[in-house]
Amino acid sequence: MSNFLADDQLNKQQLLALIELAIHIKKNPEDYNQVLAGKSVAMIFEKPSLRTHVSFDMGINKLGGHALYLGQQNGKLGERERVSDYAKNLSCFADAIVARVFSHDSIQGLAEHATVPVINALCDLYHPCQALADFVTLTELFANENVADLSNVKLAYVGDGNNVSNSLMIMAAILGVDFTLVTPVGYEAQADIIEKARVLTSESGAKLTITTDVNNIGPQDVIYTDTWISMGDEDESKKAKLLAHFAPYQVNHALMKNSDANIVMHCQPAHLEEEITTALFDSEMSVVFQQAENRMWAQNAVLVNLFTN
């Protein structure tokens, strides 16, 4: 693994190795506190961030490295200077590049022109660091002696078909996890992403269900949701109409009961009483803060892999 850009660039064995490594680092952080000694990581953030920024910054520190935050004041990649120039310049100083950007093209451009590893911390198509952390969390919750086996887990995502659902769907397909995607009409996942996931499920034996009818969600172990309003799209004139359209897709206690699910996940930030009720978010069924913590351990697993293999 020379970069960490998109979920479908890794096979099942690679993903399972990262999951197991993340859990091992979490249990034995002192064994890894010098992996990045003397190394510096440049962190590009075109979008605001809490969990991604903090988990990378503190995670890099726990590995003995130094993180440099490059925020929105530098402008959008490709506008102030070419993405290729950005990548080549950062490669002169940094040992790795973490990028949270608007466009997947920017991620690809960085990886093409950088001479150091590039990690996709979020783009418009994928959120592989989030998905990896989520499957670390599911492994902690459901796996017993065989840490690699999640084949009996049924995971459903309810809400907007976005970068988070894309990564979850693809990673589930690779790992052999049955996945159900429930989205409102007009907010489905891209056809090419769905087709990519279908090809992967044919190889892994997982079942992929795509529906716009929340009543067809079927029996599940876990229900996952994300905000209905993407960052940067908070247009008040459109919000009321969007909320009304999405209202039947709210994740609440009734949906959990109807689907037999007993775990709810959310990548945060949560818009409470919109995509998820406050009561459910704060309930014992919620593992949202376990997910948040595992962002750091999953990302550290990626960094350790990049610098030791």
N, C-alpha and C positions, 0 to 999 in steps of 0.2 A: 504494500500500500504506500504510494508516494504522495497522494493527496486524499482528502475526504470531502468529496464534492456532492455526490448524490447517492441515494440509497441503492439504486440498481447497479452501481459500479462495484459492489461487493457481493460475494457469494455467501451461501449459508454458513460455511465453515468460518469465513472471516468475521461475519457478524456475531456468531456464537462466541468466537474467541474474544472479540471486543467486549461482549456482555460479561463473560466470565472474568476478563481482566478488570473491568470496572468494579465488579463486586469484590475482587481480591484487593484492589487498591483501596477501596472503601474500608475494608476490614484491616488492612495493613498499610496505612499511609506512610509509616516511617520507612518502609522498604523502598519507597520511590521518591524520597525527598531530595535526591540529588540527580535525578534523571535529566533535568534541564539546567543543571548547574552551569553557569557561564553562558546560557542561551537567552536570547531576547525574542519576544513574539510581538509583532506589530498587529494591532487590532483595529480594523477599519469598521466604523459604524456609520452608515448612511441613515439608519433609523434609530430612534430612541430605544433604550433598553434598560431593564433592571436585571432580570435573571441571567441573560446571556452575558452582559458586561461583567457582573459580579462573579458569576460562576467561572468564567474564563480567567479573569484577573486573579482571583484568589486561588483557583485551581493551579494556575501556572506558578504562583508563589509557593504553593504546597509541594510542587515538583522541583523547587529550587531555582526557578527561572524568573525572568523579568518581563512584565507586560507593558506595552506602550499603547495608550488609547488614542486613536485618531478619530475625532468626532465629526459632526455635521459641518463644523466650521471650514472643513477642507472642501466642501462642495460635493456634488454627485460625481461619481467616477465617470470619466470620459468627457466631462465638460471643461473643467479647469485645465486638465491635461489628459492625454490619452491613457487608457487603461494599461496599455503595454508599457508606457513610460513609468506609470505608477508602480507596476509590478517590478520592473527592472531596478528602479530606484530603491524600493523597499528591500529587494534582494541584496543590495549592497550593505545593508545595515542589520537586517533581521535574520533570524534563523528559521522563522515560519511566519505565515500570514493568516490571520483569522479575519473573515470578512462577513459582515451583516449588511446586505445590499438590497436594492430594489429589484435588480434584474439578474437572472441567471446568466445572461450574456457577460455580465461583469465578472462573475465567478469564473466562467470559462476563460475569459481573457486574462485574468490574473494567473490562473493555472498554466495557461499556454506560455506566458512570457516570464513568469517568475522562475528563479532557479532554486527556490526553497519551497517546502510543502505549503499548500494552501488548504484551509479548512473552511467549508461553507457553514457559517453560523446563522444563515437564513437568507433566502432569496424568494422571488415570486413563485417559483415552482416547487422548491423543496425546503424542508427543515430537518435535515438528517441528524443533527445533534439532539434535537428534541425527540425524534422517534427512537433513537438509540437509548436515550435516558428512559423513555417510556417502556421499552422492552426490558431494560434493566429492572425497572420497577415491577413489571409483570413477572419476571423471573423470580424476584424476591418474594412475590406474593403467592405464586402458583407452583413453582418448581420445588421438588423435594430433593431426593438424593441425586437425581440426574438434572443438573442445573441447565442443561441444554434443551430440555424437553418442554415446549409450550404447545405441543400439538393438540392438546385437549382444551385449550383456551378459546373461547369465542368472544371476539372483540367487535363492537359496533361503534361507528363514528356517526354522530347526528349533528347536522348543521350545514354550514357553508362548505362547499367543496373547494378547499384552498391548499396552500403549501403544506400545512400540517397533515391534513387528511391524505394528501398525495404520498407523503413520506411514510405515514402509518400503513397505508394500503400496500405500498410496494414492499416495505420491510416485513409486513405480515405475510405477504405472498412468498417471499424468499424463505422465511422461517417456517412456513407450513401452518400458520395460524389462520383459522377461519375468520374472515373479515366481512362485515356488512357496512356499506356506506349508504346513509339515509340523508338525502339533501332535498331542499325545495326545488320545484321546477324553476329552471332558469339559473340555478346555482350549482349545477352538477359539476363533477370533476371533468377535466378535459378528456376527450375521447382517446387521445393517444396515451395518456397516463393509465386510463382504464385498460386499454388493450395491452399495455406493457405489463400491468399487474396480472391480467388473464394468462398471458404467456408464462409468467413466473409461477402462477398457481398450478398450471398444467405440469410443471416440473416438480413442484413440492408436494402436490396432493391436497393443498388447502382449498377451501371453498370460498369463492368470492361472490357476494350478493350486492347488487346495485339496485336501489329503489328510491322513489320519491314519495312513497307512502309510509309514513311513520308507523302506521298500524301493521305493516309487514316486517317489522324489525325482527320478529322471531325470538326464540330463547337466546339469551346472552349471559356471559359472565361479567363483562365489563362494558360500560358505556362511556364514551369519550365525547367531549364537545369543546368548541373553541368559540371565541367571539364571532358574532355575526357581522360585525362592522370592522373591516380591516383597517389597520393603522394608516392614517393619511386619507381615509375616505369618510371622515366624520362630518358629512354634509348634513346640517340640521334639516334642510328642506326635503331631503330624501329619507331621513332616519325614520320618521313615523310610518311611512309607507312600507319600508323594509321590515320594521319590527312587526307590523301587522301580518306581513307575508310569512315571516318566520315563526310567528307565535305558536302554531301547532307543533313545532319542533323543539320547544323548550324541554330541557332535561330536568325532570322533577321526580318526586317520590312516586307519583302515579306511573310514569314511564318505567322507572326501575322495577316496580312491582309487576307491571304487565309483561316485562321481558325477563323476569326472574334474575335480573342482574343485582349483584351485591357490592360492586365496586364502581365508583365514578371517577373519571379522570378529566383534567382540564390543564392546558399548558400555561394558562394565565398570560396577561391580566384578564380577570373575569369581569364581565358586565353583569353583576348580580341582578336577578329578576328579569333578565333578558334571556340569554341562552341557557342559564342555569339558575335555579332558585337559591336564595341565601341559605335556606334550611338544609338543602342537599349539599351545597358546597361546604357547609360547616359541620356536616354530619360525620358519623363514624365510618360511613361508606366511602368518604372522600379520601383520596391519597394524593391530593394536589401538592402538598408540601414535600412528600416523599419524592414525587416526580421532580420538583424544583431542586432538591438537594442532589438528586441523581444526575442532573445536568452536569454538575461539576465532575462527578466521578466518571461519567461516560466520556466527557470531553478529555479528561485526563487519560483515560484509556486510549483514546485516539492519539493524543500527543505522545504517550509512552510508546505506542506502536510505531509512530512515524520516526521516532528518534532512536529506537533500539533495534529495529529490524532492517 
